[in-house]
Amino acid sequence: MTDQEVLKQTRQWLEVAVIGLNLCPFAKAVYVKNQVRMVVSHARHADDLLEELDRELKLFVATPAEEVDTTLLIHPTLFEEFLDFNDFLAIAEDVVNEHGLEGVVQLASFHPKFQFDGTAPEDIGNYTNRAPFAIMHLIREASIDRAVEAFPEAEAIFEVNIKTLEKLGHEGWKGLGL
């Protein structure tokens, strides 16, 4: 799969699911302003991906939010299994902290087989974090704070998302063409 194909599928997921279903009410504003950096990783090992994360964190904090408000570090092949990716994320969080960015940068994750703890694999609620590929999402805490000010009931987003997906159902999700 080429980088262009990976980016095309990622954009389609963002536009149709994340923005289209309003799973993240903050995503549209930065997306339409071209403030979302998308990077396709070709790392062959987890250590290589950690080095890419290290470089992306440095670039992210050195770039004004008006240019790059959020970054998606996409890996289309390295983590086929969600639990392997989830284990890797604990190490990735350590990298964020090693940079002294705790409270500055938040790391979110998406995966084709994403599963919340305590749920069945095909629980429709898991689809809030399902993406075509394993993705580490770098988010500025200051941007989250601003978005929450504009959306005072941010804690309700998760519950609204679950209701949206329950109403949509598995067939509806498949109908999105993702």
C-alpha positions in Angstrom: 0.0 0.0 0.0 1.4 3.4 -0.9 1.6 6.4 1.4 -1.1 8.1 -0.8 -3.4 5.1 -0.3 -2.8 5.2 3.5 -3.5 8.9 3.7 -6.6 8.6 1.5 -8.1 6.0 3.8 -7.1 8.0 6.9 -8.7 11.1 5.4 -11.9 9.2 4.5 -12.1 7.9 8.1 -11.6 11.4 9.5 -14.2 12.9 7.1 -16.8 10.2 7.3 -16.5 8.8 10.9 -14.7 11.3 13.1 -16.1 14.5 11.6 -19.2 13.1 9.7 -20.6 11.3 12.8 -19.2 14.1 15.0 -17.3 11.6 17.2 -14.9 14.4 17.9 -16.7 17.8 17.9 -13.2 19.5 17.9 -11.8 17.8 14.8 -13.6 19.6 12.0 -12.2 23.1 12.9 -8.5 22.0 12.7 -9.1 19.7 9.7 -10.7 22.4 7.5 -7.9 24.8 8.4 -5.3 22.2 7.4 -3.8 22.0 10.8 -3.7 18.2 11.0 -0.3 16.8 10.2 -0.5 13.2 8.9 2.7 11.1 8.8 2.9 7.6 7.4 5.5 5.6 9.3 7.6 3.0 7.6 9.2 1.8 10.8 10.1 -1.9 10.7 10.3 -2.3 14.5 8.8 -0.7 17.6 12.2 0.9 18.4 12.2 2.6 15.0 8.6 3.9 15.6 9.7 5.3 19.0 12.4 7.2 17.2 9.8 8.6 14.7 7.6 9.5 17.7 10.6 11.3 19.2 11.2 13.3 16.0 7.5 14.1 15.6 7.2 15.3 19.2 10.2 17.7 18.7 8.6 19.0 15.4 5.2 19.3 17.0 6.2 21.4 19.9 8.5 23.6 17.7 5.7 24.3 15.3 3.0 26.9 16.1 -0.5 25.5 16.6 -1.7 27.7 13.8 0.3 25.5 11.4 0.1 22.1 13.2 -2.5 21.8 15.9 -2.5 18.0 15.9 -0.5 15.2 14.4 -1.5 11.7 13.3 1.5 9.3 13.2 0.1 6.4 11.2 1.5 2.9 11.0 -0.3 0.7 8.5 1.5 -2.6 9.2 3.5 -2.8 12.4 0.8 -3.5 14.9 -1.8 -6.0 13.5 -3.0 -6.9 17.0 -4.5 -4.2 19.2 -3.1 -5.6 22.5 0.5 -5.3 21.0 -0.3 -1.7 20.0 -1.8 -1.0 23.4 1.3 -2.3 25.2 3.5 -0.2 22.9 1.4 2.9 23.8 2.6 2.6 27.4 6.2 3.0 26.2 5.1 5.9 23.8 3.7 7.7 26.9 7.1 7.4 28.5 8.6 9.1 25.5 6.2 12.0 25.8 7.1 12.3 29.5 10.9 12.0 28.8 10.5 15.1 26.6 8.9 16.9 29.6 5.7 17.2 27.7 3.3 15.7 30.3 0.5 18.2 30.5 1.6 19.8 27.2 0.9 17.0 24.7 -1.7 14.3 25.1 -1.3 11.0 23.2 -4.5 9.3 22.0 -4.8 6.1 20.0 -6.8 4.5 17.2 -6.6 1.0 15.8 -8.6 -1.2 13.4 -9.3 -3.6 16.3 -9.5 -1.1 19.2 -11.2 -2.5 22.2 -12.0 -0.7 25.5 -11.2 -2.7 28.6 -14.1 -4.8 29.8 -15.8 -4.9 26.4 -16.4 -7.7 23.8 -14.3 -7.3 20.6 -17.3 -6.4 18.5 -19.0 -4.1 21.0 -20.1 -1.1 18.8 -18.7 1.3 21.4 -15.2 0.2 20.4 -15.8 1.8 17.0 -15.3 5.2 18.5 -11.6 4.5 18.3 -11.5 2.2 15.3 -9.4 3.5 12.4 -8.1 1.9 9.2 -4.6 1.7 10.7 -2.8 2.0 14.0 -2.5 5.7 14.8 -0.9 7.7 17.5 -2.6 11.0 17.8 -0.6 13.9 19.3 -2.8 16.6 20.7 -1.9 19.9 22.3 -3.3 20.1 25.8 -3.9 23.9 25.3 -6.0 23.1 22.3 -8.0 20.6 24.3 -8.5 23.3 27.0 -9.8 25.8 24.4 -12.1 23.3 22.8 -13.5 22.3 26.2 -14.2 25.9 26.9 -16.2 26.1 23.7 -17.9 22.7 24.5 -18.6 22.8 28.2 -20.1 19.4 28.4 -17.0 17.6 27.0 -17.3 14.8 29.5 -20.6 13.8 27.7 -18.9 13.3 24.3 -18.1 9.6 25.0 -21.7 8.8 26.0 -23.1 10.7 23.0 -20.6 8.8 20.8 -21.8 5.4 22.2 -25.4 6.4 21.5 -24.6 7.5 18.0 -22.9 4.2 17.2 -25.6 2.1 18.9 -28.1 3.9 16.7 -25.9 3.4 13.6 -25.2 -0.3 14.4 -22.7 -2.6 12.7 -24.6 -2.5 9.4 -24.6 1.3 9.5 -20.9 1.3 10.2 -20.3 -1.0 7.3 -22.4 1.3 5.1 -20.0 4.1 5.8 -17.5 2.3 3.5 -14.6 2.4 6.0 
